[in-house]
């Protein structure tokens, strides 16, 4: 087993109300950033795990997201990167 660091982004699903994202977008517009169309506020997790290889580490973290870390009804997640720790 080798150590891996896996980065995960979890965001609200498109089409669902994201009050934090709306507040940030409105604040950016107030500051003069008119080009901002939408903002989605989510979570960024970095998980250090042990696995035989990078593919196994990613599969394990995907299962973690599906079972606990991301709500499948209201959130989407993406694995942003898997690197040796």
N, CA, C and O atoms as a Tinker XYZ file with bonds, in Angstrom:
   340  protein
     1  N      0.835000   -1.179000    0.000000    73     2
     2  CA     0.000000    0.000000    0.000000    64     1     3
     3  C      0.885000    1.249000    0.000000    63     2     4     5
     4  O      1.920000    1.308000    0.663000    81     3
     5  N      0.436000    2.241000   -0.767000    73     3     6
     6  CA     1.159000    3.512000   -0.853000    64     5     7
     7  C      0.224000    4.652000   -0.449000    63     6     8     9
     8  O     -0.993000    4.546000   -0.603000    81     7
     9  N      0.791000    5.737000    0.066000    73     7    10
    10  CA    -0.050000    6.876000    0.434000    64     9    11
    11  C     -0.390000    7.737000   -0.795000    63    10    12    13
    12  O      0.456000    7.982000   -1.656000    81    11
    13  N     -1.651000    8.186000   -0.849000    73    11    14
    14  CA    -2.110000    9.073000   -1.916000    64    13    15
    15  C     -2.886000   10.226000   -1.302000    63    14    16    17
    16  O     -3.518000   10.084000   -0.255000    81    15
    17  N     -2.827000   11.361000   -1.966000    73    15    18
    18  CA    -3.609000   12.539000   -1.581000    64    17    19
    19  C     -4.614000   12.774000   -2.709000    63    18    20    21
    20  O     -4.240000   12.972000   -3.865000    81    19
    21  N     -5.898000   12.748000   -2.346000    73    19    22
    22  CA    -6.973000   12.872000   -3.322000    64    21    23
    23  C     -7.750000   14.161000   -3.041000    63    22    24    25
    24  O     -8.220000   14.371000   -1.923000    81    23
    25  N     -7.885000   15.024000   -4.057000    73    23    26
    26  CA    -8.637000   16.268000   -3.935000    64    25    27
    27  C    -10.023000   16.082000   -4.527000    63    26    28    29
    28  O    -10.178000   15.532000   -5.617000    81    27
    29  N    -11.034000   16.550000   -3.792000    73    27    30
    30  CA   -12.425000   16.394000   -4.202000    64    29    31
    31  C    -13.130000   17.745000   -4.115000    63    30    32    33
    32  O    -12.978000   18.466000   -3.129000    81    31
    33  N    -13.904000   18.086000   -5.148000    73    31    34
    34  CA   -14.749000   19.282000   -5.134000    64    33    35
    35  C    -16.201000   18.816000   -5.041000    63    34    36    37
    36  O    -16.645000   17.975000   -5.822000    81    35
    37  N    -16.932000   19.372000   -4.080000    73    35    38
    38  CA   -18.354000   19.067000   -3.929000    64    37    39
    39  C    -19.122000   20.382000   -4.069000    63    38    40    41
    40  O    -18.851000   21.346000   -3.353000    81    39
    41  N    -20.080000   20.413000   -4.993000    73    39    42
    42  CA   -20.856000   21.633000   -5.245000    64    41    43
    43  C    -22.340000   21.285000   -5.338000    63    42    44    45
    44  O    -22.699000   20.144000   -5.627000    81    43
    45  N    -23.206000   22.282000   -5.091000    73    43    46
    46  CA   -24.640000   22.044000   -5.269000    64    45    47
    47  C    -24.947000   21.689000   -6.725000    63    46    48    49
    48  O    -24.291000   22.181000   -7.644000    81    47
    49  N    -25.929000   20.849000   -6.921000    73    47    50
    50  CA   -26.323000   20.477000   -8.279000    64    49    51
    51  C    -26.849000   21.684000   -9.032000    63    50    52    53
    52  O    -27.483000   22.567000   -8.453000    81    51
    53  N    -26.579000   21.715000  -10.336000    73    51    54
    54  CA   -27.099000   22.794000  -11.180000    64    53    55
    55  C    -28.619000   22.798000  -11.096000    63    54    56    57
    56  O    -29.261000   21.748000  -11.070000    81    55
    57  N    -29.171000   23.988000  -11.054000    73    55    58
    58  CA   -30.617000   24.125000  -11.004000    64    57    59
    59  C    -31.170000   24.184000   -9.594000    63    58    60    61
    60  O    -32.323000   24.571000   -9.404000    81    59
    61  N    -30.369000   23.808000   -8.590000    73    59    62
    62  CA   -30.824000   23.894000   -7.214000    64    61    63
    63  C    -30.431000   25.243000   -6.626000    63    62    64    65
    64  O    -29.423000   25.833000   -7.012000    81    63
    65  N    -31.227000   25.710000   -5.705000    73    63    66
    66  CA   -30.963000   26.977000   -5.051000    64    65    67
    67  C    -29.634000   26.923000   -4.305000    63    66    68    69
    68  O    -29.375000   25.997000   -3.536000    81    67
    69  N    -28.796000   27.930000   -4.545000    73    67    70
    70  CA   -27.499000   28.055000   -3.872000    64    69    71
    71  C    -27.423000   29.468000   -3.293000    63    70    72    73
    72  O    -26.827000   30.355000   -3.904000    81    71
    73  N    -28.027000   29.687000   -2.110000    73    71    74
    74  CA   -28.085000   31.037000   -1.564000    64    73    75
    75  C    -26.707000   31.646000   -1.307000    63    74    76    77
    76  O    -26.528000   32.850000   -1.489000    81    75
    77  N    -25.740000   30.843000   -0.892000    73    75    78
    78  CA   -24.391000   31.370000   -0.681000    64    77    79
    79  C    -23.778000   31.817000   -1.999000    63    78    80    81
    80  O    -23.174000   32.887000   -2.076000    81    79
    81  N    -23.932000   31.008000   -3.027000    73    79    82
    82  CA   -23.407000   31.365000   -4.341000    64    81    83
    83  C    -24.045000   32.634000   -4.872000    63    82    84    85
    84  O    -23.361000   33.480000   -5.449000    81    83
    85  N    -25.361000   32.777000   -4.680000    73    83    86
    86  CA   -26.060000   33.987000   -5.131000    64    85    87
    87  C    -25.555000   35.210000   -4.386000    63    86    88    89
    88  O    -25.355000   36.263000   -4.991000    81    87
    89  N    -25.345000   35.086000   -3.076000    73    87    90
    90  CA   -24.845000   36.214000   -2.282000    64    89    91
    91  C    -23.449000   36.635000   -2.745000    63    90    92    93
    92  O    -23.153000   37.826000   -2.832000    81    91
    93  N    -22.597000   35.657000   -3.039000    73    91    94
    94  CA   -21.249000   35.974000   -3.515000    64    93    95
    95  C    -21.324000   36.631000   -4.888000    63    94    96    97
    96  O    -20.626000   37.614000   -5.136000    81    95
    97  N    -22.156000   36.106000   -5.782000    73    95    98
    98  CA   -22.300000   36.701000   -7.120000    64    97    99
    99  C    -22.805000   38.137000   -7.019000    63    98   100   101
   100  O    -22.297000   39.023000   -7.707000    81    99
   101  N    -23.806000   38.373000   -6.164000    73    99   102
   102  CA   -24.329000   39.729000   -5.992000    64   101   103
   103  C    -23.251000   40.670000   -5.464000    63   102   104   105
   104  O    -23.145000   41.808000   -5.921000    81   103
   105  N    -22.451000   40.204000   -4.504000    73   103   106
   106  CA   -21.377000   41.030000   -3.949000    64   105   107
   107  C    -20.329000   41.346000   -5.014000    63   106   108   109
   108  O    -19.823000   42.467000   -5.075000    81   107
   109  N    -20.006000   40.372000   -5.842000    73   107   110
   110  CA   -19.039000   40.616000   -6.917000    64   109   111
   111  C    -19.574000   41.639000   -7.913000    63   110   112   113
   112  O    -18.829000   42.496000   -8.388000    81   111
   113  N    -20.870000   41.550000   -8.232000    73   111   114
   114  CA   -21.480000   42.538000   -9.132000    64   113   115
   115  C    -21.402000   43.929000   -8.512000    63   114   116   117
   116  O    -21.098000   44.902000   -9.203000    81   115
   117  N    -21.675000   44.028000   -7.208000    73   115   118
   118  CA   -21.608000   45.311000   -6.496000    64   117   119
   119  C    -20.192000   45.898000   -6.554000    63   118   120   121
   120  O    -20.014000   47.114000   -6.615000    81   119
   121  N    -19.195000   45.017000   -6.532000    73   119   122
   122  CA   -17.801000   45.471000   -6.592000    64   121   123
   123  C    -17.338000   45.782000   -8.014000    63   122   124   125
   124  O    -16.184000   46.154000   -8.225000    81   123
   125  N    -18.229000   45.631000   -8.984000    73   123   126
   126  CA   -17.887000   45.988000  -10.354000    64   125   127
   127  C    -17.500000   44.838000  -11.256000    63   126   128   129
   128  O    -17.076000   45.062000  -12.390000    81   127
   129  N    -17.636000   43.615000  -10.783000    73   127   130
   130  CA   -17.301000   42.450000  -11.613000    64   129   131
   131  C    -18.552000   41.979000  -12.348000    63   130   132   133
   132  O    -19.119000   40.932000  -12.033000    81   131
   133  N    -18.969000   42.768000  -13.327000    73   131   134
   134  CA   -20.220000   42.514000  -14.044000    64   133   135
   135  C    -20.163000   41.251000  -14.901000    63   134   136   137
   136  O    -21.209000   40.716000  -15.270000    81   135
   137  N    -18.984000   40.773000  -15.220000    73   135   138
   138  CA   -18.866000   39.606000  -16.089000    64   137   139
   139  C    -19.183000   38.289000  -15.374000    63   138   140   141
   140  O    -19.308000   37.254000  -16.028000    81   139
   141  N    -19.314000   38.312000  -14.059000    73   139   142
   142  CA   -19.602000   37.079000  -13.306000    64   141   143
   143  C    -21.042000   36.664000  -13.586000    63   142   144   145
   144  O    -21.976000   37.421000  -13.324000    81   143
   145  N    -21.215000   35.464000  -14.116000    73   143   146
   146  CA   -22.553000   34.966000  -14.436000    64   145   147
   147  C    -23.153000   34.219000  -13.244000    63   146   148   149
   148  O    -24.282000   34.498000  -12.842000    81   147
   149  N    -22.411000   33.282000  -12.687000    73   147   150
   150  CA   -22.897000   32.486000  -11.567000    64   149   151
   151  C    -21.732000   32.145000  -10.658000    63   150   152   153
   152  O    -20.580000   32.088000  -11.088000    81   151
   153  N    -22.053000   31.918000   -9.393000    73   151   154
   154  CA   -21.067000   31.429000   -8.430000    64   153   155
   155  C    -21.699000   30.245000   -7.714000    63   154   156   157
   156  O    -22.867000   30.297000   -7.328000    81   155
   157  N    -20.931000   29.184000   -7.537000    73   155   158
   158  CA   -21.389000   28.015000   -6.793000    64   157   159
   159  C    -20.446000   27.821000   -5.617000    63   158   160   161
   160  O    -19.240000   27.651000   -5.796000    81   159
   161  N    -20.999000   27.849000   -4.422000    73   159   162
   162  CA   -20.193000   27.666000   -3.220000    64   161   163
   163  C    -20.330000   26.217000   -2.779000    63   162   164   165
   164  O    -21.438000   25.713000   -2.594000    81   163
   165  N    -19.197000   25.560000   -2.616000    73   163   166
   166  CA   -19.208000   24.167000   -2.209000    64   165   167
   167  C    -18.105000   23.894000   -1.209000    63   166   168   169
   168  O    -17.725000   24.760000   -0.421000    81   167
   169  N    -17.604000   22.686000   -1.256000    73   167   170
   170  CA   -16.544000   22.260000   -0.341000    64   169   171
   171  C    -15.393000   21.666000   -1.146000    63   170   172   173
   172  O    -15.584000   21.075000   -2.208000    81   171
   173  N    -14.215000   21.842000   -0.612000    73   171   174
   174  CA   -13.023000   21.225000   -1.190000    64   173   175
   175  C    -12.425000   20.349000   -0.101000    63   174   176   177
   176  O    -12.089000   20.836000    0.978000    81   175
   177  N    -12.291000   19.066000   -0.381000    73   175   178
   178  CA   -11.715000   18.137000    0.580000    64   177   179
   179  C    -10.415000   17.585000    0.036000    63   178   180   181
   180  O    -10.283000   17.357000   -1.167000    81   179
   181  N     -9.460000   17.372000    0.917000    73   179   182
   182  CA    -8.224000   16.688000    0.570000    64   181   183
   183  C     -8.147000   15.480000    1.491000    63   182   184   185
   184  O     -8.061000   15.613000    2.712000    81   183
   185  N     -8.180000   14.299000    0.882000    73   183   186
   186  CA    -8.201000   13.053000    1.646000    64   185   187
   187  C     -6.885000   12.323000    1.434000    63   186   188   189
   188  O     -6.488000   12.059000    0.299000    81   187
   189  N     -6.222000   12.005000    2.515000    73   187   190
   190  CA    -5.001000   11.199000    2.447000    64   189   191
   191  C     -5.390000    9.766000    2.771000    63   190   192   193
   192  O     -5.957000    9.479000    3.826000    81   191
   193  N     -5.074000    8.875000    1.843000    73   191   194
   194  CA    -5.500000    7.489000    1.977000    64   193   195
   195  C     -4.395000    6.545000    1.511000    63   194   196   197
   196  O     -3.445000    6.966000    0.850000    81   195
   197  N     -4.523000    5.309000    1.851000    73   195   198
   198  CA    -3.574000    4.268000    1.429000    64   197   199
   199  C     -4.255000    3.409000    0.362000    63   198   200   201
   200  O     -5.417000    3.031000    0.510000    81   199
   201  N     -3.527000    3.105000   -0.707000    73   199   202
   202  CA    -4.078000    2.257000   -1.770000    64   201   203
   203  C     -2.935000    1.628000   -2.550000    63   202   204   205
   204  O     -1.785000    2.057000   -2.457000    81   203
   205  N     -3.273000    0.612000   -3.313000    73   203   206
   206  CA    -2.271000   -0.071000   -4.119000    64   205   207
   207  C     -1.754000    0.782000   -5.267000    63   206   208   209
   208  O     -0.578000    0.707000   -5.622000    81   207
   209  N     -2.630000    1.591000   -5.845000    73   207   210
   210  CA    -2.252000    2.493000   -6.930000    64   209   211
   211  C     -3.229000    3.663000   -6.978000    63   210   212   213
   212  O     -4.199000    3.703000   -6.222000    81   211
   213  N     -2.966000    4.615000   -7.873000    73   211   214
   214  CA    -3.788000    5.828000   -7.962000    64   213   215
   215  C     -5.231000    5.504000   -8.347000    63   214   216   217
   216  O     -6.164000    6.131000   -7.844000    81   215
   217  N     -5.415000    4.538000   -9.226000    73   215   218
   218  CA    -6.762000    4.165000   -9.664000    64   217   219
   219  C     -7.579000    3.620000   -8.484000    63   218   220   221
   220  O     -8.759000    3.940000   -8.347000    81   219
   221  N     -6.960000    2.810000   -7.648000    73   219   222
   222  CA    -7.650000    2.267000   -6.475000    64   221   223
   223  C     -7.953000    3.362000   -5.455000    63   222   224   225
   224  O     -9.005000    3.341000   -4.816000    81   223
   225  N     -7.035000    4.319000   -5.300000    73   223   226
   226  CA    -7.269000    5.440000   -4.386000    64   225   227
   227  C     -8.469000    6.252000   -4.857000    63   226   228   229
   228  O     -9.326000    6.619000   -4.054000    81   227
   229  N     -8.531000    6.533000   -6.151000    73   227   230
   230  CA    -9.659000    7.289000   -6.700000    64   229   231
   231  C    -10.969000    6.535000   -6.520000    63   230   232   233
   232  O    -11.977000    7.132000   -6.144000    81   231
   233  N    -10.968000    5.245000   -6.779000    73   231   234
   234  CA   -12.184000    4.439000   -6.632000    64   233   235
   235  C    -12.667000    4.444000   -5.182000    63   234   236   237
   236  O    -13.867000    4.528000   -4.921000    81   235
   237  N    -11.738000    4.353000   -4.256000    73   235   238
   238  CA   -12.096000    4.369000   -2.838000    64   237   239
   239  C    -12.725000    5.701000   -2.441000    63   238   240   241
   240  O    -13.726000    5.726000   -1.725000    81   239
   241  N    -12.143000    6.805000   -2.901000    73   239   242
   242  CA   -12.678000    8.123000   -2.563000    64   241   243
   243  C    -14.018000    8.352000   -3.250000    63   242   244   245
   244  O    -14.895000    8.995000   -2.674000    81   243
   245  N    -14.198000    7.846000   -4.461000    73   243   246
   246  CA   -15.510000    7.947000   -5.122000    64   245   247
   247  C    -16.577000    7.247000   -4.278000    63   246   248   249
   248  O    -17.689000    7.751000   -4.128000    81   247
   249  N    -16.233000    6.102000   -3.741000    73   247   250
   250  CA   -17.183000    5.380000   -2.886000    64   249   251
   251  C    -17.477000    6.180000   -1.612000    63   250   252   253
   252  O    -18.622000    6.239000   -1.165000    81   251
   253  N    -16.447000    6.791000   -1.033000    73   251   254
   254  CA   -16.643000    7.635000    0.157000    64   253   255
   255  C    -17.617000    8.768000   -0.149000    63   254   256   257
   256  O    -18.513000    9.061000    0.643000    81   255
   257  N    -17.432000    9.400000   -1.307000    73   255   258
   258  CA   -18.312000   10.509000   -1.697000    64   257   259
   259  C    -19.742000   10.017000   -1.891000    63   258   260   261
   260  O    -20.691000   10.667000   -1.454000    81   259
   261  N    -19.891000    8.888000   -2.536000    73   259   262
   262  CA   -21.209000    8.343000   -2.802000    64   261   263
   263  C    -21.946000    7.905000   -1.551000    63   262   264   265
   264  O    -23.175000    7.959000   -1.498000    81   263
   265  N    -21.204000    7.471000   -0.545000    73   263   266
   266  CA   -21.835000    6.946000    0.665000    64   265   267
   267  C    -21.952000    7.951000    1.802000    63   266   268   269
   268  O    -22.829000    7.813000    2.655000    81   267
   269  N    -21.067000    8.983000    1.833000    73   267   270
   270  CA   -21.076000    9.877000    2.983000    64   269   271
   271  C    -20.805000   11.344000    2.656000    63   270   272   273
   272  O    -21.535000   12.222000    3.115000    81   271
   273  N    -19.780000   11.615000    1.880000    73   271   274
   274  CA   -19.281000   12.988000    1.761000    64   273   275
   275  C    -20.157000   13.913000    0.932000    63   274   276   277
   276  O    -20.221000   15.110000    1.212000    81   275
   277  N    -20.825000   13.392000   -0.069000    73   275   278
   278  CA   -21.688000   14.216000   -0.932000    64   277   279
   279  C    -23.112000   13.676000   -0.870000    63   278   280   281
   280  O    -23.334000   12.467000   -0.933000    81   279
   281  N    -24.065000   14.584000   -0.747000    73   279   282
   282  CA   -25.466000   14.190000   -0.759000    64   281   283
   283  C    -25.873000   13.974000   -2.219000    63   282   284   285
   284  O    -25.899000   14.934000   -2.990000    81   283
   285  N    -26.192000   12.740000   -2.618000    73   283   286
   286  CA   -26.468000   12.466000   -4.039000    64   285   287
   287  C    -27.727000   13.156000   -4.562000    63   286   288   289
   288  O    -27.912000   13.257000   -5.775000    81   287
   289  N    -28.586000   13.625000   -3.677000    73   287   290
   290  CA   -29.812000   14.297000   -4.100000    64   289   291
   291  C    -29.543000   15.764000   -4.437000    63   290   292   293
   292  O    -30.149000   16.310000   -5.359000    81   291
   293  N    -28.632000   16.403000   -3.689000    73   291   294
   294  CA   -28.453000   17.850000   -3.842000    64   293   295
   295  C    -27.062000   18.282000   -4.288000    63   294   296   297
   296  O    -26.851000   19.457000   -4.588000    81   295
   297  N    -26.110000   17.353000   -4.335000    73   295   298
   298  CA   -24.728000   17.740000   -4.636000    64   297   299
   299  C    -24.099000   16.852000   -5.702000    63   298   300   301
   300  O    -24.432000   15.675000   -5.841000    81   299
   301  N    -23.188000   17.448000   -6.441000    73   299   302
   302  CA   -22.333000   16.723000   -7.375000    64   301   303
   303  C    -20.907000   16.796000   -6.844000    63   302   304   305
   304  O    -20.557000   17.716000   -6.106000    81   303
   305  N    -20.093000   15.823000   -7.224000    73   303   306
   306  CA   -18.690000   15.873000   -6.820000    64   305   307
   307  C    -17.813000   15.492000   -7.996000    63   306   308   309
   308  O    -18.239000   14.799000   -8.921000    81   307
   309  N    -16.582000   15.962000   -7.936000    73   307   310
   310  CA   -15.598000   15.548000   -8.943000    64   309   311
   311  C    -14.265000   15.345000   -8.233000    63   310   312   313
   312  O    -13.911000   16.073000   -7.306000    81   311
   313  N    -13.547000   14.346000   -8.693000    73   311   314
   314  CA   -12.207000   14.094000   -8.194000    64   313   315
   315  C    -11.287000   15.034000   -8.961000    63   314   316   317
   316  O    -11.155000   14.920000  -10.180000    81   315
   317  N    -10.655000   15.959000   -8.255000    73   315   318
   318  CA    -9.828000   16.972000   -8.912000    64   317   319
   319  C     -8.407000   16.496000   -9.139000    63   318   320   321
   320  O     -7.717000   17.006000  -10.022000    81   319
   321  N     -7.961000   15.534000   -8.362000    73   319   322
   322  CA    -6.610000   15.046000   -8.552000    64   321   323
   323  C     -6.245000   13.949000   -7.577000    63   322   324   325
   324  O     -6.732000   13.915000   -6.447000    81   323
   325  N     -5.382000   13.052000   -8.025000    73   323   326
   326  CA    -4.854000   11.984000   -7.182000    64   325   327
   327  C     -3.337000   12.022000   -7.354000    63   326   328   329
   328  O     -2.821000   11.826000   -8.455000    81   327
   329  N     -2.633000   12.274000   -6.257000    73   327   330
   330  CA    -1.172000   12.347000   -6.320000    64   329   331
   331  C     -0.573000   11.540000   -5.179000    63   330   332   333
   332  O     -1.195000   11.392000   -4.127000    81   331
   333  N      0.626000   11.021000   -5.381000    73   331   334
   334  CA     1.292000   10.338000   -4.277000    64   333   335
   335  C      1.523000   11.324000   -3.123000    63   334   336   337
   336  O      1.900000   12.475000   -3.342000    81   335
   337  N      1.292000   10.858000   -1.913000    73   335   338
   338  CA     1.462000   11.738000   -0.741000    64   337   339
   339  C      2.899000   11.692000   -0.250000    63   338   340
   340  O      3.240000   12.364000    0.724000    81   339
